[in-house]
């Protein structure tokens, strides 16, 4: 099941119900990619905190024009890996961006 259709009018996927498997999977995927790229170590409760934060700011407007500084960095990791013949570290993220015709 893809949640991408739900995102057409609501770009900030963290505003969705954070207990859904798909959103949790995306959080883990993006955190893993960031950790690998920057040598970061995230606390175990990071996923829960991100969900709580997203609920707290659910009323903030977001837009596709914010792609560059919201999701663009993760997509650049995908582009770099693919160009090097490596697997996409953010394959779910990339798939949703493509499904929404953002990339």
Secondary structure, DSSP 8 states (H G I E B T S, - for coil): ---GGGGSS---GGGS-TTSHHHHHHHHHHHHHHHHHHT----TTHHHHHHHHHHHTTTS---GGGHHHHTHHHHHHHHHHHHTT---TTHHHHHHHHHTT--
